[in-house]
Structure formats: C-alpha cells, structure tokens
Amino acid sequence: MDRETIIEASKKHDVVAGKKFTYGTAGFRMNADLLDGVTFRVGLLSALRSRKFNGKAIGVMITASHNPPVDNGVKIVDPYGDMLEQDWEAHATSLVNAPSHEDLADNFFKLAGNLKIDLATPGKVIAGRDTRPSGITLVTALADSLAATKTEFVDFKILTTPQLHYMIRCNNTAGTPASYGEGSEVGYYNKLVEAFYRALHGRFQCGGKLHVDCANGVGGPKLKELLKIHDATNMESGLVVEVHNDDVLRPEVLNLDCGADFVKTRQRAPPSPKPASGERYCSLDGDADRLIYYWTDISTNGFFMFDGDRIASLAASFIAELCKTAGIDDILRIGVVQTAYANGASTKYIEKHLKLPTICTPTGVKHLHHAATRFDIGVYFEANGHGTVLFSLDAMRCFKTREPQSPAQKEAQETLSALGDLINQTVGDAVSDMLMVEVILAHKKWTLKDWAVTYEDLPNRLVRVEVGNKDLFETTDAERKLSKPAGIQEEIDREVKKYNNARSFARASGTENACRVYAEAATRSEADELANKVAQIVQKFGS
C-alpha cells in the first residue's frame, strides 16, 4: 500500500469540515449524511487493527440501532467478537478527525509505526449492515478504504449486529479448541435452534403464543429465517411465535412507535400488536441486540415490563439453580454485572435472595462485558435490555467433562452446556436472549405473571436536564456520584436523605449538551419529586 493511493481514495469520501467526531460505545453514530468520510476512515483503522492481530478478521458494523431512520453509525468488532479495545477508541477519534487527506495518510502510517504494525501482513475485514438505505453508500466508502490498503473485504450485507459479532468469533477461532461454530448466517441459525432444543430437555412453553415486535428492523427477516429452521424440525417445543412490526421495505417506519427502546422509555406496549389475554410479548430494537418482555392486562389496562434487570435476575437464578443441582456451585463463581441505572430492588433481590455477588460498572456494554469475565459465569444486562451471559472455557469444560453422580446432575450439566451454546457470548443478542428466556420459563413452568412476582421494582424516574456545558460534570464510583462541579454531590445527598429507600445520581450525556438525572424512592410521587429536585440542582450548577 502507498500514501498516494490512500489520499486519492480519501478524496472521494470527505468528512464534514469543522465537525468534531468522537468514537464512543456505539462507535460513530449520527445523521447518515455526515458519515461517508467517517466510514472511509474507520475502514483504514480496521485495516490496521487486523494487521495488529496478524491478519485475523476484524468486523465493521454499520447500524444506528434504535435511532431514527435518518441516522446511521459505524463501529468496529474485535477478533473475539467483542467491542473495539478501549485504547483504540482514541486512535479512531484521531484518525477520523485528521484535517486533510494528506494528514489522514500521514496519520495512518504514523499510527502503524507507533503500534509496530507490519503493513506487509495480509488484513481481513468482514462487514454487515442493518436495513437503513444509507448503509449501502457507507459500505461503498468502507470498501474503497480497504481496497486502498489492500485489505481483504467480505461483505455479508444485511445482518443483525449480534450475527456479525458471532461470525467474527467463528472466523477467528475455526480449527482451535475455542471454536465457536460455523461462521455463516445459516450456521448461526442452526446453532441456536439445536441448542434451544437441547436446553429445553423436552419441556414445553406455557402461557400461549409469543408475539415478537421487531421494530421494523433487521431482526424481523432474520427471526423469520430462524423460525423456518425451528418449524422444519420434527422436535416439538410448544414455542409458537408470531412476528410483528417487520416492515423493512418502508425505511420511515424503522423504530417508529415500536421496538425495545420505545417500550422501555415510554413504559407501555407499542400500539401494534394489540394485546391478547394470556399471551407473551417482547420487543427487539432496530439491530436486534436489545430485548424487553412485557404483558398487558386487558381488563385493567395494566402493563408490566421485564427489562434488562428482570432478564438478568431470571438468568442468574436459573443458572445458579442448575449449578447447585449439578453439584458444581462450589466450583464455579457466578456473578451479575449492572450499571447505576439498575433498579435497586433487582440488586437487593440478587444479593439477598439469590445470594450472588453484583458488580456496578459505568454505563456502556464494553464496561459490563469486561467485568463479567471476572466470573466463571458472568451475567450482565443494562436496564435497556442489552446483555448476555459469559461462560468461561473452564465452565464449559466442566459442563461437558465432569462425571455426573446422578441423573439429575447429568441433566443439569447438559442444560448448562446447551445454554452455553444457545446464549451469544460475544455481545447482547435479542434473538438468542429471547430463546434463553423461553427455555427458563419452560423449565420453571412459569407464565409472565409468575415471573413478575419475583420482586417489586422501586418506582423510578429519569429526567433530561439541558445545561450550559455538560463537560463540567464528572463522575466517580461507577457514575453513581459526581466528583465535579465541587459541592454538587453534597447537595444531592442532602435531598436523597429526605426520602425512604431513595437514591439519585446525575451523569452527563455522551452525545447531547445535557445531563441525565435518575431517581428512585419508595413511592412514585417521591421518586418524581426527588428527580425534579436533583434536576434543579444540576441546572443550577450547570448554568
């Protein structure tokens, strides 16, 4: 590769002058019209990243998840299917903000030298995108950057985000003891369906049909492909799925009044489908990495939501029970990772009732994922429904090779092994998590109403506060306290002490000049009142 080739290719994909771009948890995400040059430059970084790992495949996913249709985003997937290493986020930000095409090329070669990357090493990048029309243009920009750096490019076209993460791990572990499966879309479906049946152990779902709201995103067609394989098998599971909101032909309806983010933020069911008594409902988001369950009582217009906290506690409870039955609960360490947004009642349930340790990390899946690796079995979910369960290689080996002492131990180990294959351990996966929930409900013989009574959430409120400068606000203690501005945390603490079972925190938004204030208390009115008072404090210090 040479400098002039990169410069000439870059000239076809300008970045917007004067705009500052920052790589965050979601990569670069914004209005799609701003992303052409950004995507080209992300391609350059992915070419370097692959060569840093001696030619292992790197993923590039083009998606804006639950954002409106006019947005898009681009992010890098590391060789093991996890998020881009945090140190490299700064490299991405630096490269994308190079002021000219010449500076871009110079920065590219300088970065390669500083990181001791041999540019003669072959590189490989695998890409996927959601159903947004802008994705086609952005893939072209990505392809041009990879051609300019003589990097092999494989375009899987339309995929869910979790499918791309899965394929990256499969591609890089093929033929090794850590082999993860067949690195294709069909391989993904086959693995999940086969593991689902093994995990069920002949049990049946109860509570009627499962209705799945797919946010009019990529999850709709992909779930239908999986269901073709599920329905074609001769093994009866009792799982009957009806897919809703799967219109991918009209881009304007993506995430419109539907999807996991709608259900979580509005705390109500989407207008469609209309609820039916005794049946289960869940929603995916636009790129199918978030999952929220819910049910509605038609007679009372009551609504109950099972968010990431509820899914985490359900998974942790079931897995802990299986480990105890298998006689390995004293061998393997199980833990749950949450963020400050986790409802306090869920944390108390996990620690006091399940007697499992919890860890609180800053917001962002990369933080939760890393913390979950500290356990043999690490359950992590954000309240928004994005999460998964990580099983260490030692745990999976224990499930498969430990000699059971009874039929009950044998079944428990087999179920744990099947769960390890069913759950997408690379990243939160709404489809995989949905099948996990269905397995657990079948084993427990629970309806959603049975699940709902495990604990009662504390009333809570989330408030957005516009401020003069969000950068004035700095956090500590996993974002649960403000270290700056000076004196603000003391004022917040004084307000919190006035309420029962209360807590509140504020943190700066990652994308807007605003702060988010979260509050919970013993009653709805107290939670609302505390949130408003803390919002006033934030506004005073941020003006």
VEXDREN-2710 file (C-alpha; in Angstrom, 1 decimal):
% VEXDREN-2710
k/r/px/py/pz
1/MET/0.0/0.0/0.0
2/ASP/1.2/3.6/-0.6
3/ARG/0.4/7.1/0.6
4/GLU/-0.9/8.4/-2.7
5/THR/-3.4/5.6/-3.2
6/ILE/-4.9/6.3/0.2
7/ILE/-5.0/10.1/-0.5
8/GLU/-6.8/9.6/-3.8
9/ALA/-9.3/7.2/-2.4
10/SER/-10.0/9.5/0.5
11/LYS/-10.8/12.4/-1.8
12/LYS/-13.9/10.6/-2.8
13/HIS/-15.1/10.5/0.8
14/ASP/-14.7/13.8/2.5
15/VAL/-15.5/14.4/6.2
16/VAL/-17.6/17.4/7.2
17/ALA/-15.2/20.3/7.8
18/GLY/-15.2/21.8/11.3
19/LYS/-17.2/19.0/13.0
20/LYS/-15.6/17.0/15.8
21/PHE/-16.2/13.3/15.7
22/THR/-15.8/11.0/18.8
23/TYR/-15.7/7.2/18.9
24/GLY/-18.0/6.1/21.7
25/THR/-19.7/2.9/22.9
26/ALA/-21.8/2.9/19.8
27/GLY/-18.8/3.8/17.6
28/PHE/-19.6/6.9/15.4
29/ARG/-23.3/7.5/15.3
30/MET/-25.1/10.5/13.8
31/ASN/-27.1/11.7/10.8
32/ALA/-26.2/9.4/7.9
33/ASP/-25.3/12.4/5.7
34/LEU/-22.2/13.0/7.9
35/LEU/-20.8/9.5/7.8
36/ASP/-19.4/8.9/4.4
37/GLY/-15.9/10.1/5.1
38/VAL/-16.1/8.8/8.7
39/THR/-16.8/5.3/7.4
40/PHE/-13.8/5.5/5.0
41/ARG/-11.5/6.4/7.8
42/VAL/-12.9/3.7/10.1
43/GLY/-12.0/1.3/7.3
44/LEU/-8.4/2.5/7.5
45/LEU/-8.3/1.8/11.2
46/SER/-9.9/-1.6/10.8
47/ALA/-7.2/-2.5/8.2
48/LEU/-4.6/-1.6/10.8
49/ARG/-6.4/-3.5/13.6
50/SER/-6.5/-6.7/11.5
51/ARG/-2.8/-6.5/10.8
52/LYS/-2.1/-5.8/14.5
53/PHE/-3.6/-9.3/15.1
54/ASN/-1.5/-10.9/12.3
55/GLY/-4.4/-10.9/9.8
56/LYS/-7.3/-12.0/12.0
57/ALA/-10.6/-10.8/10.7
58/ILE/-12.0/-7.6/12.1
59/GLY/-15.7/-6.7/11.9
60/VAL/-17.3/-3.4/10.8
61/MET/-21.0/-3.0/11.6
62/ILE/-23.0/-0.2/10.0
63/THR/-26.1/0.5/12.1
64/ALA/-27.8/3.1/14.3
65/SER/-29.7/0.6/16.3
66/HIS/-32.8/2.2/17.9
67/ASN/-32.1/5.7/16.4
68/PRO/-34.4/7.3/13.8
69/PRO/-34.1/6.2/10.2
70/VAL/-32.1/9.3/9.1
71/ASP/-29.3/8.3/11.4
72/ASN/-26.6/5.6/10.9
73/GLY/-23.4/4.5/12.6
74/VAL/-20.2/2.6/12.1
75/LYS/-18.3/0.6/14.7
76/ILE/-15.5/-2.0/14.9
77/VAL/-15.7/-5.5/16.2
78/ASP/-12.6/-7.1/17.6
79/PRO/-11.3/-10.6/16.7
80/TYR/-13.0/-12.4/19.5
81/GLY/-16.4/-10.8/18.7
82/ASP/-16.2/-8.2/21.4
83/MET/-16.1/-4.4/21.3
84/LEU/-13.1/-2.5/20.0
85/GLU/-10.4/-2.3/22.6
86/GLN/-10.8/0.9/24.6
87/ASP/-7.3/2.2/23.9
88/TRP/-8.0/2.1/20.2
89/GLU/-11.1/4.3/20.5
90/ALA/-8.7/7.3/20.8
91/HIS/-6.9/6.1/17.6
92/ALA/-10.3/6.0/15.8
93/THR/-11.1/9.5/17.0
94/SER/-7.7/10.9/16.0
95/LEU/-7.8/9.3/12.5
96/VAL/-11.3/10.4/11.7
97/ASN/-10.6/14.0/12.7
98/ALA/-7.5/14.3/10.5
99/PRO/-8.0/17.8/8.9
100/SER/-6.9/16.9/5.3
101/HIS/-6.5/13.9/3.1
102/GLU/-2.7/14.3/3.3
103/ASP/-2.8/14.5/7.1
104/LEU/-5.0/11.4/7.1
105/ALA/-2.5/9.4/5.1
106/ASP/0.4/10.6/7.3
107/ASN/-1.5/9.8/10.5
108/PHE/-2.3/6.3/9.1
109/PHE/1.4/5.5/8.5
110/LYS/2.5/7.2/11.8
111/LEU/0.0/5.1/13.7
112/ALA/1.2/1.9/12.1
113/GLY/4.8/2.8/13.0
114/ASN/3.9/3.7/16.6
115/LEU/2.0/0.5/17.1
116/LYS/4.7/-1.6/15.4
117/ILE/2.3/-2.9/12.7
118/ASP/3.8/-4.7/9.7
119/LEU/1.8/-3.3/6.8
120/ALA/3.0/-6.2/4.6
121/THR/0.9/-8.5/6.7
122/PRO/-2.4/-9.5/5.0
123/GLY/-5.5/-8.0/6.5
124/LYS/-9.2/-9.0/6.5
125/VAL/-12.4/-7.1/7.3
126/ILE/-15.9/-8.5/7.5
127/ALA/-18.8/-6.1/7.3
128/GLY/-22.6/-6.2/8.0
129/ARG/-25.3/-3.5/8.0
130/ASP/-28.9/-3.1/9.1
131/THR/-31.8/-2.3/6.8
132/ARG/-31.2/1.5/6.5
133/PRO/-30.8/2.6/2.9
134/SER/-27.8/4.8/3.8
135/GLY/-25.9/1.6/4.7
136/ILE/-25.4/0.8/1.0
137/THR/-23.5/4.1/0.4
138/LEU/-21.5/3.7/3.6
139/VAL/-20.4/0.1/2.7
140/THR/-19.0/1.6/-0.6
141/ALA/-16.9/4.0/1.4
142/LEU/-15.7/1.2/3.6
143/ALA/-14.8/-1.0/0.5
144/ASP/-12.8/1.9/-1.0
145/SER/-10.7/2.3/2.1
146/LEU/-10.0/-1.4/2.3
147/ALA/-9.1/-1.6/-1.4
148/ALA/-6.7/1.3/-0.9
149/THR/-4.9/-0.6/1.9
150/LYS/-5.0/-3.9/0.0
151/THR/-7.2/-5.5/2.7
152/GLU/-9.4/-8.5/2.0
153/PHE/-13.1/-7.4/2.3
154/VAL/-16.0/-9.7/2.9
155/ASP/-19.5/-8.1/2.8
156/PHE/-22.2/-10.1/4.5
157/LYS/-24.7/-7.4/3.6
158/ILE/-27.8/-7.3/5.9
159/LEU/-27.2/-8.8/9.3
160/THR/-28.2/-8.1/12.9
161/THR/-25.4/-6.7/15.0
162/PRO/-25.1/-9.9/17.1
163/GLN/-24.8/-12.0/13.9
164/LEU/-21.8/-10.1/12.8
165/HIS/-20.2/-10.4/16.2
166/TYR/-20.9/-14.2/16.1
167/MET/-19.3/-14.5/12.7
168/ILE/-16.2/-12.7/13.6
169/ARG/-15.5/-15.0/16.5
170/CYS/-16.3/-18.1/14.4
171/ASN/-14.0/-16.9/11.6
172/ASN/-11.1/-16.4/14.0
173/THR/-11.5/-19.5/16.2
174/ALA/-12.1/-22.1/13.5
175/GLY/-10.0/-25.1/14.0
176/THR/-8.9/-24.2/17.5
177/PRO/-10.1/-25.5/20.9
178/ALA/-12.1/-22.3/21.3
179/SER/-14.0/-22.9/18.1
180/TYR/-17.4/-21.2/18.3
181/GLY/-19.4/-22.6/15.3
182/GLU/-19.9/-22.2/11.6
183/GLY/-19.2/-18.7/10.5
184/SER/-22.3/-18.1/8.4
185/GLU/-25.8/-16.9/8.8
186/VAL/-27.2/-20.4/8.4
187/GLY/-24.6/-21.6/10.9
188/TYR/-25.9/-19.1/13.4
189/TYR/-29.5/-20.3/13.0
190/ASN/-28.6/-23.9/13.2
191/LYS/-26.5/-23.5/16.3
192/LEU/-29.3/-21.5/18.2
193/VAL/-32.1/-23.9/17.2
194/GLU/-30.1/-27.0/18.0
195/ALA/-29.0/-25.6/21.4
196/PHE/-32.6/-24.4/22.1
197/TYR/-33.9/-27.9/21.8
198/ARG/-31.1/-29.4/23.9
199/ALA/-31.7/-26.8/26.6
200/LEU/-35.5/-27.5/26.7
201/HIS/-35.0/-31.2/27.5
202/GLY/-38.4/-32.0/26.2
203/ARG/-40.2/-29.3/28.2
204/PHE/-43.0/-27.2/26.8
205/GLN/-43.8/-23.4/26.9
206/CYS/-46.8/-22.3/28.8
207/GLY/-48.7/-19.0/28.6
208/GLY/-49.8/-19.1/24.9
209/LYS/-48.2/-17.6/21.8
210/LEU/-45.1/-15.4/21.9
211/HIS/-45.6/-12.2/20.0
212/VAL/-42.3/-10.5/18.9
213/ASP/-42.2/-6.8/17.9
214/CYS/-39.2/-6.4/15.6
215/ALA/-39.1/-2.6/15.5
216/ASN/-39.5/-2.8/11.6
217/GLY/-35.7/-3.5/11.7
218/VAL/-33.3/-6.2/10.6
219/GLY/-34.5/-8.5/13.4
220/GLY/-37.8/-9.2/11.6
221/PRO/-36.5/-11.0/8.5
222/LYS/-33.6/-12.7/10.4
223/LEU/-36.0/-14.1/13.1
224/LYS/-38.2/-15.4/10.3
225/GLU/-35.2/-17.3/8.9
226/LEU/-34.5/-18.9/12.2
227/LEU/-38.2/-19.8/12.6
228/LYS/-38.1/-21.6/9.3
229/ILE/-35.5/-24.0/10.7
230/HIS/-37.3/-24.2/14.1
231/ASP/-40.6/-25.0/12.4
232/ALA/-39.0/-27.5/10.0
233/THR/-37.7/-29.7/12.8
234/ASN/-39.6/-32.7/14.0
235/MET/-39.0/-31.9/17.6
236/GLU/-42.0/-30.3/19.4
237/SER/-41.2/-27.4/21.7
238/GLY/-44.5/-25.8/22.2
239/LEU/-43.0/-22.4/21.1
240/VAL/-45.3/-20.6/18.7
241/VAL/-44.0/-17.3/17.6
242/GLU/-45.9/-14.5/15.7
243/VAL/-43.7/-11.8/14.2
244/HIS/-44.9/-8.2/14.2
245/ASN/-43.6/-4.9/13.0
246/ASP/-41.3/-6.4/10.4
247/ASP/-41.8/-3.9/7.6
248/VAL/-38.3/-3.3/6.2
249/LEU/-39.5/-2.0/2.8
250/ARG/-40.5/1.4/4.3
251/PRO/-37.4/2.9/5.9
252/GLU/-39.5/5.7/7.5
253/VAL/-41.2/3.2/10.0
254/LEU/-38.0/1.8/11.5
255/ASN/-38.3/2.1/15.3
256/LEU/-41.4/4.2/14.9
257/ASP/-43.7/3.7/17.8
258/CYS/-42.3/0.2/18.4
259/GLY/-39.2/-1.6/19.5
260/ALA/-37.4/-2.2/22.7
261/ASP/-36.4/1.4/23.2
262/PHE/-40.0/2.6/22.8
263/VAL/-41.3/0.1/25.4
264/LYS/-38.5/0.9/27.9
265/THR/-38.6/4.7/27.6
266/ARG/-42.4/5.0/27.3
267/GLN/-43.1/2.2/29.7
268/ARG/-46.1/1.0/27.7
269/ALA/-46.7/-1.5/24.9
270/PRO/-46.5/-0.4/21.3
271/PRO/-49.8/0.4/19.5
272/SER/-49.3/-2.7/17.5
273/PRO/-49.8/-5.6/18.0
274/LYS/-53.0/-5.2/20.1
275/PRO/-52.6/-7.3/23.2
276/ALA/-54.4/-10.6/23.8
277/SER/-55.0/-12.1/27.2
278/GLY/-52.7/-14.8/28.4
279/GLU/-50.0/-14.4/25.7
280/ARG/-46.4/-13.2/25.9
281/TYR/-44.9/-10.2/24.2
282/CYS/-41.4/-9.0/23.6
283/SER/-39.7/-6.3/21.6
284/LEU/-36.3/-6.2/19.8
285/ASP/-34.6/-3.0/18.8
286/GLY/-33.6/-1.9/15.3
287/ASP/-30.4/-4.0/15.1
288/ALA/-31.7/-6.8/17.4
289/ASP/-29.3/-6.5/20.3
290/ARG/-31.8/-5.4/22.9
291/LEU/-34.7/-7.3/24.3
292/ILE/-37.7/-6.2/26.5
293/TYR/-40.5/-8.6/27.6
294/TYR/-44.0/-7.3/28.7
295/TRP/-47.6/-8.2/29.2
296/THR/-50.8/-6.2/29.4
297/ASP/-53.9/-7.0/31.4
298/ILE/-56.7/-6.0/29.1
299/SER/-59.3/-6.0/31.9
300/THR/-57.4/-3.3/33.9
301/ASN/-55.2/-1.8/31.1
302/GLY/-52.3/-2.7/33.4
303/PHE/-48.8/-3.0/31.9
304/PHE/-45.8/-4.9/33.3
305/MET/-42.4/-4.7/31.7
306/PHE/-39.5/-7.1/32.1
307/ASP/-36.4/-5.1/31.3
308/GLY/-32.7/-6.0/31.4
309/ASP/-32.7/-6.1/35.2
310/ARG/-35.5/-8.7/35.2
311/ILE/-33.9/-10.8/32.5
312/ALA/-30.6/-10.7/34.3
313/SER/-32.1/-11.9/37.6
314/LEU/-34.1/-14.6/35.8
315/ALA/-31.0/-15.9/34.1
316/ALA/-28.8/-15.7/37.2
317/SER/-31.4/-17.5/39.3
318/PHE/-31.9/-20.4/36.8
319/ILE/-28.2/-20.9/36.2
320/ALA/-27.4/-20.8/39.9
321/GLU/-30.1/-23.5/40.5
322/LEU/-28.7/-25.7/37.7
323/CYS/-25.2/-25.3/39.2
324/LYS/-26.5/-26.3/42.6
325/THR/-28.3/-29.4/41.2
326/ALA/-25.2/-30.3/39.2
327/GLY/-23.1/-30.1/42.4
328/ILE/-20.7/-27.5/41.0
329/ASP/-21.9/-24.4/42.8
330/ASP/-18.8/-24.5/45.0
331/ILE/-16.5/-24.9/41.9
332/LEU/-17.8/-22.1/39.6
333/ARG/-18.2/-18.5/40.7
334/ILE/-21.4/-16.8/39.4
335/GLY/-21.9/-13.1/39.4
336/VAL/-24.1/-10.3/38.0
337/VAL/-22.9/-7.0/36.5
338/GLN/-25.2/-4.0/36.4
339/THR/-24.9/-0.2/35.9
340/ALA/-26.2/2.6/38.1
341/TYR/-29.5/2.5/36.2
342/ALA/-30.3/-0.9/37.6
343/ASN/-33.3/-0.8/39.8
344/GLY/-32.3/-1.0/43.5
345/ALA/-34.9/-3.8/44.1
346/SER/-33.2/-6.0/41.5
347/THR/-29.8/-5.6/43.1
348/LYS/-31.3/-6.4/46.5
349/TYR/-33.0/-9.5/45.1
350/ILE/-29.8/-10.8/43.5
351/GLU/-27.7/-10.2/46.6
352/LYS/-30.1/-11.0/49.4
353/HIS/-32.4/-13.7/47.8
354/LEU/-30.2/-15.3/45.2
355/LYS/-27.1/-14.7/47.4
356/LEU/-25.0/-13.8/44.3
357/PRO/-22.4/-11.0/44.1
358/THR/-23.0/-8.0/41.9
359/ILE/-20.6/-5.5/40.3
360/CYS/-21.6/-2.0/39.3
361/THR/-19.8/-0.5/36.3
362/PRO/-20.1/2.7/34.3
363/THR/-22.7/2.8/31.5
364/GLY/-21.7/1.1/28.3
365/VAL/-21.7/-2.6/27.3
366/LYS/-17.9/-2.6/27.0
367/HIS/-17.6/-2.0/30.7
368/LEU/-20.1/-4.7/31.7
369/HIS/-18.6/-7.2/29.3
370/HIS/-15.1/-6.8/30.8
371/ALA/-16.4/-7.0/34.4
372/ALA/-18.4/-10.2/33.6
373/THR/-15.2/-12.0/32.6
374/ARG/-14.1/-11.9/36.2
375/PHE/-16.6/-14.7/37.0
376/ASP/-16.7/-18.3/35.7
377/ILE/-20.3/-17.4/34.7
378/GLY/-20.9/-13.7/34.4
379/VAL/-24.5/-12.4/33.8
380/TYR/-24.6/-8.8/32.5
381/PHE/-27.5/-6.7/31.3
382/GLU/-28.2/-3.0/31.1
383/ALA/-31.6/-1.9/32.1
384/ASN/-32.4/-1.2/28.4
385/GLY/-32.3/-4.9/27.6
386/HIS/-28.8/-5.2/26.1
387/GLY/-26.9/-8.0/27.7
388/THR/-25.8/-11.7/27.7
389/VAL/-24.2/-14.4/29.9
390/LEU/-20.5/-15.2/29.6
391/PHE/-19.3/-18.7/30.3
392/SER/-15.6/-19.2/30.8
393/LEU/-13.8/-22.0/28.9
394/ASP/-13.3/-23.7/32.3
395/ALA/-17.0/-23.6/33.0
396/MET/-17.9/-25.0/29.6
397/ARG/-15.3/-27.8/30.0
398/CYS/-16.8/-28.6/33.4
399/PHE/-20.3/-28.9/32.0
400/LYS/-19.1/-31.3/29.3
401/THR/-16.5/-33.4/31.0
402/ARG/-17.3/-33.6/34.7
403/GLU/-18.7/-37.1/35.6
404/PRO/-22.2/-36.7/37.0
405/GLN/-23.2/-38.6/40.1
406/SER/-26.9/-38.9/39.4
407/PRO/-29.5/-38.5/36.6
408/ALA/-30.4/-35.0/38.0
409/GLN/-26.8/-33.9/37.9
410/LYS/-26.4/-35.2/34.3
411/GLU/-29.5/-33.3/33.1
412/ALA/-28.4/-30.1/34.9
413/GLN/-24.9/-30.3/33.3
414/GLU/-26.4/-30.9/29.9
415/THR/-28.8/-28.0/30.2
416/LEU/-25.9/-25.7/31.3
417/SER/-23.8/-26.9/28.3
418/ALA/-26.7/-26.2/26.0
419/LEU/-27.2/-22.7/27.5
420/GLY/-23.6/-22.0/26.8
421/ASP/-24.2/-22.8/23.1
422/LEU/-27.6/-21.0/23.0
423/ILE/-26.5/-17.7/24.5
424/ASN/-24.5/-15.5/22.2
425/GLN/-21.4/-14.8/24.4
426/THR/-19.9/-12.2/22.1
427/VAL/-22.4/-9.5/22.7
428/GLY/-26.1/-8.9/23.7
429/ASP/-28.3/-10.7/21.2
430/ALA/-32.1/-10.2/21.4
431/VAL/-32.9/-13.4/19.5
432/SER/-30.6/-15.5/21.5
433/ASP/-31.7/-13.9/24.8
434/MET/-35.3/-14.4/23.8
435/LEU/-34.7/-18.2/23.3
436/MET/-32.9/-18.3/26.7
437/VAL/-35.9/-16.7/28.4
438/GLU/-38.3/-19.2/26.8
439/VAL/-36.1/-22.1/27.9
440/ILE/-36.1/-20.8/31.5
441/LEU/-39.9/-20.2/31.6
442/ALA/-40.5/-23.7/30.2
443/HIS/-38.3/-25.3/32.9
444/LYS/-39.9/-23.3/35.7
445/LYS/-43.4/-23.7/34.1
446/TRP/-43.9/-20.0/34.5
447/THR/-46.2/-17.5/32.8
448/LEU/-45.1/-13.9/32.7
449/LYS/-47.3/-13.3/35.7
450/ASP/-45.3/-15.8/37.6
451/TRP/-42.1/-14.1/36.6
452/ALA/-43.5/-10.7/37.6
453/VAL/-43.9/-11.6/41.3
454/THR/-40.2/-12.4/42.0
455/TYR/-39.7/-8.9/43.3
456/GLU/-41.3/-5.4/43.1
457/ASP/-39.4/-2.6/41.4
458/LEU/-38.9/0.6/43.2
459/PRO/-40.6/3.5/41.5
460/ASN/-38.1/5.5/39.5
461/ARG/-37.9/8.5/37.2
462/LEU/-35.4/9.5/34.5
463/VAL/-35.1/13.3/33.7
464/ARG/-33.2/15.0/31.0
465/VAL/-31.7/18.4/32.0
466/GLU/-30.2/20.9/29.5
467/VAL/-27.1/22.5/30.8
468/GLY/-24.7/25.2/29.6
469/ASN/-21.7/22.9/29.5
470/LYS/-22.1/19.1/30.1
471/ASP/-18.3/18.8/30.4
472/LEU/-18.4/20.5/33.8
473/PHE/-20.0/17.2/35.2
474/GLU/-17.5/14.4/36.1
475/THR/-18.5/11.2/37.8
476/THR/-16.9/8.6/40.1
477/ASP/-18.0/5.4/41.8
478/ALA/-19.2/3.8/38.5
479/GLU/-21.1/7.0/37.7
480/ARG/-23.1/6.9/40.9
481/LYS/-21.6/10.1/42.3
482/LEU/-20.5/13.4/40.9
483/SER/-16.9/14.5/41.6
484/LYS/-17.3/17.8/39.8
485/PRO/-18.6/20.5/40.0
486/ALA/-17.4/21.0/43.6
487/GLY/-20.2/20.8/46.1
488/ILE/-22.9/19.4/43.9
489/GLN/-22.8/15.8/45.3
490/GLU/-23.3/17.1/48.8
491/GLU/-26.5/18.9/47.8
492/ILE/-27.8/15.8/46.0
493/ASP/-27.0/13.7/49.1
494/ARG/-29.0/16.1/51.3
495/GLU/-32.1/15.7/49.1
496/VAL/-31.8/12.0/48.9
497/LYS/-31.8/11.7/52.7
498/LYS/-35.3/13.2/52.9
499/TYR/-36.9/10.1/51.2
500/ASN/-37.3/6.4/52.1
501/ASN/-35.4/3.8/50.1
502/ALA/-34.1/6.5/47.9
503/ARG/-31.1/7.2/45.7
504/SER/-30.4/9.5/42.9
505/PHE/-27.5/10.3/40.6
506/ALA/-26.7/12.5/37.6
507/ARG/-24.3/12.0/34.7
508/ALA/-23.5/13.9/31.5
509/SER/-25.0/12.7/28.2
510/GLY/-22.4/11.3/25.8
511/THR/-24.0/12.9/22.8
512/GLU/-26.0/16.0/23.9
513/ASN/-25.3/19.1/26.0
514/ALA/-27.4/17.7/28.8
515/CYS/-27.4/15.6/31.9
516/ARG/-29.5/12.6/32.8
517/VAL/-30.9/12.5/36.3
518/TYR/-32.1/9.2/37.7
519/ALA/-34.0/8.9/41.0
520/GLU/-35.9/6.1/42.8
521/ALA/-37.8/6.1/46.0
522/ALA/-40.5/4.1/48.0
523/THR/-43.4/5.7/46.1
524/ARG/-44.0/7.1/42.6
525/SER/-44.7/10.6/43.9
526/GLU/-41.5/10.6/46.0
527/ALA/-39.4/9.4/43.0
528/ASP/-40.8/12.1/40.8
529/GLU/-40.3/14.8/43.4
530/LEU/-36.7/13.7/44.1
531/ALA/-35.8/13.6/40.4
532/ASN/-37.2/17.1/39.9
533/LYS/-35.2/18.5/42.9
534/VAL/-32.0/16.9/41.8
535/ALA/-32.6/18.2/38.3
536/GLN/-32.9/21.7/39.7
537/ILE/-29.6/21.2/41.5
538/VAL/-27.9/20.1/38.2
539/GLN/-29.4/23.0/36.3
540/LYS/-28.1/25.5/39.0
541/PHE/-24.5/24.1/38.8
542/GLY/-24.6/23.7/35.0
543/SER/-25.9/27.2/34.1
END
